[in-house]
Amino acid sequence: MYQPSKIVSSAEEIKRTLGELSDNQRDKTIDHVDAHIAAWIERSPFVVLSTFDEAGNIDVSPKGDPPGFVKILDKKTLAIPDRIGNHRADTFHNLLDNPRIGLMFIVPQRREVVRVSGSAQIVKDEELLESMAIKNRRPQLAILVRVEEAFYHCGKAMIRSGMWRPEDWGSIEGLPTYAQAVLDHARPPESLEELKDRFDKNERERLY
């Protein structure tokens, strides 16, 4: 196992290395959803959720749907539907232990992201779930987020990654398929072809 030779262990050393935080970077954080944050969330088809349990184990979970799937209920409250998934429910179990949550909203072709953090609850409000139905199938649960911080994050990471530049994308040749990874990690009784067929069917028929 790799052992580091120089460990940063103080906020002072971070400040000496990276420099002072500018006024703009400090002051751009707001405590609610304003018109700018709302416009971004309404256009975002993809959000990443970060939660952790009482032992400090971290989960980062992607959520994707047509733009506008994250509902803005008021300037302090968001609602995220839970669609058919893998039944692990890692986010839910974490929130029962610790309600803290972080969100990162991505909009295709835009280099910036929007970050939101606060606390969350798992809810089953009938009217809310009904408003999130797609193809006449409503989610069974939703995550209600109480916004405490929200801000736009600059686009340097997306620029460096070439995320929206197809001409810069690397080859995916040689990457393991999802079926191959599950076969080797979980060692289920199915064959590789059986797993592939099952996962393909899930992606065709079990989105909602």
KEVEXLO-351660 format. One record per atom (N, C-alpha, C): chain; x, y, z; residue number from 1; atom name. Coordinates in pm, whole numbers, m for minus. Atoms other than C-alpha are relative to their C-alpha. Last residue first. Example, Ala and Ser with C-alpha at 12.3 -4.5 7.8 and 13.67 -1.06 7.14 Angstrom:
2
kette,X,Y,Z,nr,atom
A,m82,m119,m6,2,N
A,1367,m106,714,2,CA
A,m77,109,73,2,C
A,89,m119,0,1,N
A,1230,m450,780,1,CA
A,90,120,0,1,C
This chain:
208
kette,X,Y,Z,nr,atom
A,107,m58,m83,208,N
A,m3980,363,m1497,208,CA
A,m97,m108,40,208,C
A,m41,m134,m34,207,N
A,m3644,272,m1654,207,CA
A,m101,67,93,207,C
A,17,m34,m142,206,N
A,m3726,m95,m1633,206,CA
A,57,137,35,206,C
A,135,16,m52,205,N
A,m3793,m210,m1990,205,CA
A,m21,47,141,205,C
A,108,m23,96,204,N
A,m3497,m125,m2213,204,CA
A,m135,13,68,204,C
A,m17,m134,58,203,N
A,m3223,m78,m1953,203,CA
A,m109,33,m101,203,C
A,27,m100,m102,202,N
A,m3346,m378,m1754,202,CA
A,6,142,m58,202,C
A,145,m5,m17,201,N
A,m3358,m589,m2070,201,CA
A,m39,104,104,201,C
A,56,m68,118,200,N
A,m2997,m505,m2148,200,CA
A,m150,16,11,200,C
A,m27,m143,m16,199,N
A,m2902,m597,m1791,199,CA
A,m52,80,m119,199,C
A,81,m53,m109,198,N
A,m3072,m935,m1816,198,CA
A,20,150,16,198,C
A,139,m5,45,197,N
A,m2925,m1012,m2159,197,CA
A,m90,62,107,197,C
A,11,m107,99,196,N
A,m2576,m920,m2039,196,CA
A,m143,15,m47,196,C
A,m5,m128,m70,195,N
A,m2615,m1136,m1730,195,CA
A,m19,115,m97,195,C
A,126,m12,m74,194,N
A,m2726,m1434,m1937,194,CA
A,m5,132,76,194,C
A,106,m33,95,193,N
A,m2438,m1380,m2180,193,CA
A,m134,18,70,193,C
A,m21,m136,45,192,N
A,m2182,m1370,m1897,192,CA
A,m112,43,m95,192,C
A,m113,m16,92,191,N
A,m2324,m1688,m1746,191,CA
A,12,147,m39,191,C
A,24,m17,143,190,N
A,m2553,m1678,m1447,190,CA
A,130,5,m79,190,C
A,6,129,71,189,N
A,m2463,m1827,m1105,189,CA
A,m20,14,m151,189,C
A,135,57,2,188,N
A,m2348,m1488,m966,188,CA
A,0,m132,m78,188,C
A,m3,143,32,187,N
A,m1977,m1420,m897,187,CA
A,m140,m64,10,187,C
A,106,63,m79,186,N
A,m2031,m1075,m742,186,CA
A,m5,m152,m16,186,C
A,5,m50,m137,185,N
A,m1706,m913,m856,185,CA
A,m99,m76,87,185,C
A,m126,20,m70,184,N
A,m1616,m1109,m1170,184,CA
A,m5,43,146,184,C
A,m35,142,0,183,N
A,m1970,m1147,m1305,183,CA
A,126,m26,83,183,C
A,85,66,m99,182,N
A,m2064,m793,m1201,182,CA
A,34,m149,10,182,C
A,m40,m45,m134,181,N
A,m1764,m649,m1388,181,CA
A,m83,m69,108,181,C
A,m127,63,m33,180,N
A,m1834,m860,m1698,180,CA
A,46,39,141,180,C
A,22,143,m26,179,N
A,m2201,m759,m1704,179,CA
A,130,m69,41,179,C
A,62,11,m132,178,N
A,m2116,m391,m1670,178,CA
A,m20,m146,37,178,C
A,143,m30,m2,177,N
A,m1885,m427,m1967,177,CA
A,m50,m9,143,177,C
A,90,110,m33,176,N
A,m1510,m415,m1916,176,CA
A,m145,46,m9,176,C
A,65,m18,m129,175,N
A,m1329,m135,m2103,175,CA
A,m90,m120,31,175,C
A,m71,68,m107,174,N
A,m1111,m268,m2386,174,CA
A,m59,21,139,174,C
A,m40,136,33,173,N
A,m1225,m18,m2646,173,CA
A,79,m60,116,173,C
A,54,88,m105,172,N
A,m1375,288,m2481,172,CA
A,32,m147,m29,172,C
A,66,122,43,171,N
A,m1151,518,m2687,171,CA
A,m55,m77,120,171,C
A,m85,116,21,170,N
A,m1074,864,m2556,170,CA
A,m81,m121,m45,170,C
A,30,118,m81,169,N
A,m1299,1164,m2604,169,CA
A,96,m114,m33,169,C
A,m106,25,m97,168,N
A,m1131,1473,m2748,168,CA
A,m24,m125,84,168,C
A,m125,22,74,167,N
A,m1339,1494,m3067,167,CA
A,117,m28,94,167,C
A,m11,139,48,166,N
A,m1649,1443,m2854,166,CA
A,131,m28,m73,166,C
A,m69,m5,128,165,N
A,m1586,1776,m2676,165,CA
A,20,m142,m53,165,C
A,97,m28,106,164,N
A,m1845,1806,m2397,164,CA
A,67,14,m137,164,C
A,126,74,m14,163,N
A,m1643,1634,m2123,163,CA
A,m96,20,m118,163,C
A,50,14,136,162,N
A,m1307,1764,m2241,162,CA
A,m136,m68,m5,162,C
A,41,137,31,161,N
A,m1183,1687,m1890,161,CA
A,m38,m19,m146,161,C
A,m115,89,m3,160,N
A,m986,2010,m1851,160,CA
A,m36,m141,m45,160,C
A,m89,m39,110,159,N
A,m1282,2221,m1961,159,CA
A,118,m96,m7,159,C
A,59,46,125,158,N
A,m1521,2033,m1735,158,CA
A,89,32,m119,158,C
A,m6,146,0,157,N
A,m1291,2083,m1436,157,CA
A,m57,m57,m129,157,C
A,m134,51,30,156,N
A,m1233,2451,m1518,156,CA
A,6,m153,m8,156,C
A,m4,108,98,155,N
A,m1602,2538,m1543,155,CA
A,134,m64,m26,155,C
A,m58,m35,130,154,N
A,m1657,2745,m1228,154,CA
A,25,m123,m87,154,C
A,m141,41,m6,153,N
A,m1890,2629,m949,153,CA
A,59,18,m140,153,C
A,m56,42,129,152,N
A,m2224,2811,m918,152,CA
A,149,m29,19,152,C
A,m86,m90,77,151,N
A,m2357,2828,m564,151,CA
A,41,m62,m132,151,C
A,12,22,145,150,N
A,m2608,2690,m316,150,CA
A,93,98,m71,150,C
A,m100,m66,82,149,N
A,m2594,2647,62,149,CA
A,m24,m33,m147,149,C
A,m75,m88,m90,148,N
A,m2860,2562,321,148,CA
A,108,79,m74,148,C
A,m120,m66,52,147,N
A,m3125,2401,103,147,CA
A,61,92,106,147,C
A,9,m135,m54,146,N
A,m3369,2164,273,146,CA
A,131,72,m32,146,C
A,m125,m67,m38,145,N
A,m3375,1857,48,145,CA
A,m30,141,49,145,C
A,30,m141,m21,144,N
A,m3677,1626,27,144,CA
A,125,67,55,144,C
A,m91,m61,m96,143,N
A,m3582,1287,m115,143,CA
A,m31,149,4,143,C
A,m71,m119,47,142,N
A,m3868,1105,m282,142,CA
A,91,49,112,142,C
A,m58,m86,m103,141,N
A,m4020,760,m248,141,CA
A,59,124,m66,141,C
A,53,44,m129,140,N
A,m4239,518,m444,140,CA
A,47,90,114,140,C
A,m99,57,m92,139,N
A,m4179,698,m771,139,CA
A,m67,m42,130,139,C
A,m53,m97,m94,138,N
A,m4476,745,m1006,138,CA
A,105,m67,89,138,C
A,m62,71,m112,137,N
A,m4540,536,m1310,137,CA
A,64,102,91,137,C
A,102,47,m94,136,N
A,m4789,681,m1558,136,CA
A,57,m83,115,136,C
A,64,115,65,135,N
A,m4518,715,m1823,135,CA
A,m97,m69,96,135,C
A,m39,4,140,134,N
A,m4335,948,m1584,134,CA
A,m55,m129,m59,134,C
A,24,119,82,133,N
A,m4479,1037,m1244,133,CA
A,48,20,m143,133,C
A,m127,47,55,132,N
A,m4316,1317,m1045,132,CA
A,m16,m122,m90,132,C
A,m51,m104,90,131,N
A,m4636,1511,m971,131,CA
A,130,m41,m67,131,C
A,81,0,122,130,N
A,m4787,1191,m830,130,CA
A,52,103,m100,130,C
A,m40,114,82,129,N
A,m4502,1162,m582,129,CA
A,m76,m5,m131,129,C
A,m134,m25,50,128,N
A,m4570,1513,m453,128,CA
A,46,m114,m91,128,C
A,11,m100,106,127,N
A,m4943,1454,m422,127,CA
A,136,30,m63,127,C
A,71,50,117,126,N
A,m4894,1130,m230,126,CA
A,m1,101,m115,126,C
A,117,m85,19,125,N
A,m4629,1248,16,125,CA
A,m67,m32,m134,125,C
A,95,76,82,124,N
A,m4394,950,64,124,CA
A,m128,80,m24,124,C
A,143,m26,m14,123,N
A,m4088,1124,208,123,CA
A,m83,m85,m96,123,C
A,64,93,94,122,N
A,m3721,1058,284,122,CA
A,m150,13,19,122,C
A,94,97,m56,121,N
A,m3566,1361,455,121,CA
A,m51,m90,m112,121,C
A,101,68,81,120,N
A,m3267,1576,368,120,CA
A,m86,m94,83,120,C
A,46,122,m68,119,N
A,m3023,1832,503,119,CA
A,m116,m60,m78,119,C
A,96,m25,m106,118,N
A,m2820,2096,323,118,CA
A,m32,m128,73,118,C
A,m14,87,m117,117,N
A,m2594,2126,22,117,CA
A,m102,40,106,117,C
A,100,m29,m104,116,N
A,m2625,2256,m333,116,CA
A,28,m94,117,116,C
A,m10,81,m121,115,N
A,m2359,2276,m603,115,CA
A,m100,47,105,115,C
A,60,m66,m116,114,N
A,m2420,2404,m953,114,CA
A,4,m97,117,114,C
A,97,84,m69,113,N
A,m2188,2297,m1234,113,CA
A,m60,86,112,113,C
A,16,m16,m144,112,N
A,m2004,2505,m1492,112,CA
A,m86,m112,57,112,C
A,m123,39,m69,111,N
A,m1891,2388,m1835,111,CA
A,m12,10,152,111,C
A,m47,m109,m85,110,N
A,m2230,2389,m2003,110,CA
A,118,m48,83,110,C
A,m59,m108,79,109,N
A,m2280,2153,m2297,109,CA
A,42,121,83,109,C
A,m80,29,119,108,N
A,m2498,1917,m2093,108,CA
A,36,126,m77,108,C
A,78,m32,120,107,N
A,m2623,2063,m1762,107,CA
A,87,m29,m122,107,C
A,m72,m14,126,106,N
A,m2482,1908,m1443,106,CA
A,m99,30,m112,106,C
A,86,1,118,105,N
A,m2617,1949,m1089,105,CA
A,82,29,m125,105,C
A,m69,m69,108,104,N
A,m2399,1856,m791,104,CA
A,m83,m17,m127,104,C
A,48,24,136,103,N
A,m2577,1773,m466,103,CA
A,88,75,m99,103,C
A,m59,m91,97,102,N
A,m2457,1736,m106,102,CA
A,m44,m38,m140,102,C
A,m2,41,141,101,N
A,m2654,1580,179,101,CA
A,68,109,m84,101,C
A,m78,m92,82,100,N
A,m2660,1580,560,100,CA
A,12,m52,m143,100,C
A,80,m69,102,99,N
A,m2947,1379,713,99,CA
A,79,93,m92,99,C
A,m52,m138,1,98,N
A,m2722,1130,897,98,CA
A,m69,77,m112,98,C
A,m107,m17,m99,97,N
A,m2823,778,997,97,CA
A,40,145,16,97,C
A,59,37,m129,96,N
A,m3160,770,819,96,CA
A,102,15,112,96,C
A,79,m113,m49,95,N
A,m2997,965,538,95,CA
A,m70,m32,131,95,C
A,m88,m105,m52,94,N
A,m2732,695,498,94,CA
A,m80,115,60,94,C
A,m54,47,m127,93,N
A,m2992,421,468,93,CA
A,92,103,63,93,C
A,106,m1,m101,92,N
A,m3173,621,201,92,CA
A,52,m44,137,92,C
A,30,m138,m38,91,N
A,m2861,694,0,91,CA
A,m103,6,111,91,C
A,m109,m54,m81,90,N
A,m2751,330,5,90,CA
A,m29,142,48,90,C
A,53,m106,m89,89,N
A,m3092,207,m113,89,CA
A,108,60,89,89,C
A,m98,m12,m107,88,N
A,m2932,m109,m258,88,CA
A,m44,104,104,88,C
A,54,38,m132,87,N
A,m3251,m185,m452,87,CA
A,103,6,112,87,C
A,m63,127,m36,86,N
A,m3065,m170,m787,86,CA
A,m43,m50,138,86,C
A,m145,10,m1,85,N
A,m3286,96,m938,85,CA
A,48,m138,41,85,C
A,m38,140,m11,84,N
A,m3643,190,m1022,84,CA
A,152,m12,m10,84,C
A,48,90,105,83,N
A,m3675,566,m976,83,CA
A,43,m143,27,83,C
A,m80,122,2,82,N
A,m3640,781,m663,82,CA
A,m61,m95,m103,82,C
A,70,129,6,81,N
A,m3773,1131,m718,81,CA
A,98,m116,3,81,C
A,m64,86,99,80,N
A,m3576,1437,m596,80,CA
A,m71,m134,m2,80,C
A,47,138,m12,79,N
A,m3754,1720,m414,79,CA
A,55,m82,m116,79,C
A,m3,77,124,78,N
A,m3602,2062,m349,78,CA
A,m55,m139,28,78,C
A,32,142,4,77,N
A,m3680,2307,m68,77,CA
A,2,m57,m141,77,C
A,m84,76,m93,76,N
A,m3551,2646,47,76,CA
A,m15,m150,m14,76,C
A,m138,m46,8,75,N
A,m3675,2874,m232,75,CA
A,95,m73,95,75,C
A,m7,m138,m44,74,N
A,m3993,2671,m271,74,CA
A,148,37,5,74,C
A,127,m19,m69,73,N
A,m4098,2336,m416,73,CA
A,m13,140,57,73,C
A,m26,m113,m90,72,N
A,m3823,2322,m678,72,CA
A,m133,33,67,72,C
A,103,m101,m18,71,N
A,m3872,1976,m828,71,CA
A,46,109,98,71,C
A,m14,m47,m138,70,N
A,m3577,1773,m952,70,CA
A,m94,118,18,70,C
A,47,109,m86,69,N
A,m3711,1612,m1272,69,CA
A,20,31,148,69,C
A,111,m42,m84,68,N
A,m3685,1944,m1452,68,CA
A,m47,m107,95,68,C
A,m20,m126,m72,67,N
A,m3468,1809,m1731,67,CA
A,m125,44,74,67,C
A,15,m119,84,66,N
A,m3559,1449,m1822,66,CA
A,20,127,81,66,C
A,137,0,52,65,N
A,m3421,1194,m1574,65,CA
A,m9,118,m98,65,C
A,22,m60,130,64,N
A,m3090,1113,m1406,64,CA
A,m142,m20,m49,64,C
A,142,m1,30,63,N
A,m2972,1043,m1053,63,CA
A,m20,71,m133,63,C
A,51,m80,111,62,N
A,m2614,946,m971,62,CA
A,m152,m12,m13,62,C
A,100,66,83,61,N
A,m2513,824,m623,61,CA
A,m47,92,m112,61,C
A,24,m99,105,60,N
A,m2205,903,m416,60,CA
A,m88,m67,m104,60,C
A,63,49,123,59,N
A,m2195,706,m90,59,CA
A,m18,118,m95,59,C
A,52,m97,97,58,N
A,m1959,768,201,58,CA
A,m65,m70,m118,58,C
A,m7,63,131,57,N
A,m1894,557,511,57,CA
A,m76,87,m101,57,C
A,m81,m78,91,56,N
A,m1852,795,807,56,CA
A,18,m63,m137,56,C
A,m138,45,m12,55,N
A,m1973,550,1071,55,CA
A,95,77,m92,55,C
A,m51,m40,m130,54,N
A,m2301,739,1112,54,CA
A,144,m44,23,54,C
A,69,58,m114,53,N
A,m2369,713,739,53,CA
A,67,40,131,53,C
A,m84,91,m77,52,N
A,m2265,936,451,52,CA
A,m73,m46,126,52,C
A,49,18,m137,51,N
A,m2435,1120,167,51,CA
A,100,m89,76,51,C
A,m101,49,m93,50,N
A,m2337,1261,m173,50,CA
A,m58,m6,140,50,C
A,32,m18,m142,49,N
A,m2592,1298,m452,49,CA
A,112,m60,84,49,C
A,m74,96,m82,48,N
A,m2497,1350,m819,48,CA
A,m26,33,146,48,C
A,m51,m52,m126,47,N
A,m2747,1524,m1045,47,CA
A,70,m113,75,47,C
A,m91,90,m72,46,N
A,m2834,1473,m1411,46,CA
A,53,68,126,46,C
A,52,136,6,45,N
A,m3104,1609,m1642,45,CA
A,79,m98,87,45,C
A,m94,110,m28,44,N
A,m3038,1974,m1544,44,CA
A,m68,m137,m9,44,C
A,m59,48,126,43,N
A,m3238,2248,m1715,43,CA
A,86,m125,20,43,C
A,109,32,93,42,N
A,m3473,2319,m1419,42,CA
A,51,m53,m133,42,C
A,62,126,m44,41,N
A,m3179,2299,m1178,41,CA
A,m109,m43,m97,41,C
A,m94,110,23,40,N
A,m2993,2567,m1375,40,CA
A,m63,m135,35,40,C
A,m11,19,145,39,N
A,m3285,2809,m1396,39,CA
A,91,m118,m31,39,C
A,120,68,50,38,N
A,m3355,2760,m1025,38,CA
A,10,m29,m149,38,C
A,m12,140,m40,37,N
A,m2997,2849,m928,37,CA
A,m118,m79,m54,37,C
A,m112,58,73,36,N
A,m3019,3170,m1129,36,CA
A,18,m148,33,36,C
A,36,19,140,35,N
A,m3369,3265,m1007,35,CA
A,112,m67,m79,35,C
A,46,m123,64,34,N
A,m3283,3209,m640,34,CA
A,m28,m28,m148,34,C
A,9,14,146,33,N
A,m3272,2879,m452,33,CA
A,m54,130,m57,33,C
A,133,31,52,32,N
A,m3161,2948,m95,32,CA
A,10,m18,m152,32,C
A,63,99,m87,31,N
A,m2863,3002,136,31,CA
A,m139,m41,m49,31,C
A,126,m50,m56,30,N
A,m2626,3182,m102,30,CA
A,m69,m113,76,30,C
A,88,101,m59,29,N
A,m2260,3115,m177,29,CA
A,m124,65,59,29,C
A,96,46,100,28,N
A,m2104,3379,m406,28,CA
A,m97,m106,54,28,C
A,130,m64,m10,27,N
A,m1947,3560,m109,27,CA
A,m103,m52,m100,27,C
A,62,15,m131,26,N
A,m1647,3336,m52,26,CA
A,m145,47,m1,26,C
A,20,143,m26,25,N
A,m1551,3290,m416,25,CA
A,m67,m22,136,25,C
A,104,54,88,24,N
A,m1607,3657,m493,24,CA
A,m29,m146,32,24,C
A,132,m44,m47,23,N
A,m1413,3775,m188,23,CA
A,m111,m61,m84,23,C
A,43,m132,46,22,N
A,m1113,3567,m292,22,CA
A,m138,35,54,22,C
A,127,7,72,21,N
A,m991,3278,m80,21,CA
A,m42,141,m39,21,C
A,121,m45,m67,20,N
A,m629,3327,18,20,CA
A,m123,m17,m89,20,C
A,27,m142,m3,19,N
A,m348,3123,m133,19,CA
A,m133,32,68,19,C
A,96,m40,103,18,N
A,m325,2761,m240,18,CA
A,m28,149,m4,18,C
A,m24,65,129,17,N
A,m13,2646,m55,17,CA
A,m87,57,m111,17,C
A,m133,m40,50,16,N
A,m12,2888,240,16,CA
A,25,m56,m139,16,C
A,6,m143,37,15,N
A,m389,2845,284,15,CA
A,134,46,m57,15,C
A,81,m9,122,14,N
A,m359,2465,278,14,CA
A,m4,145,m50,14,C
A,m86,46,109,13,N
A,m76,2488,531,13,CA
A,m74,2,m133,13,C
A,m102,m103,28,12,N
A,m287,2703,762,12,CA
A,89,m41,m117,12,C
A,62,m98,90,11,N
A,m580,2462,737,11,CA
A,100,108,m38,11,C
A,56,m121,m61,10,N
A,m358,2196,889,10,CA
A,m60,90,m106,10,C
A,80,29,m120,9,N
A,m247,1837,830,9,CA
A,m59,125,65,9,C
A,52,m131,m42,8,N
A,m93,1822,484,8,CA
A,m97,m23,115,8,C
A,143,m8,m28,7,N
A,96,1492,459,7,CA
A,m36,140,47,7,C
A,31,m135,m46,6,N
A,437,1464,295,6,CA
A,m151,14,14,6,C
A,m115,m53,m72,5,N
A,590,1117,251,5,CA
A,m25,140,55,5,C
A,m43,m135,37,4,N
A,278,928,151,4,CA
A,117,47,85,4,C
A,m13,m81,m120,3,N
A,260,549,197,3,CA
A,51,139,m38,3,C
A,m79,m123,11,2,N
A,130,343,m95,2,CA
A,m1,77,131,2,C
A,84,m120,0,1,N
A,0,0,0,1,CA
A,88,125,0,1,C
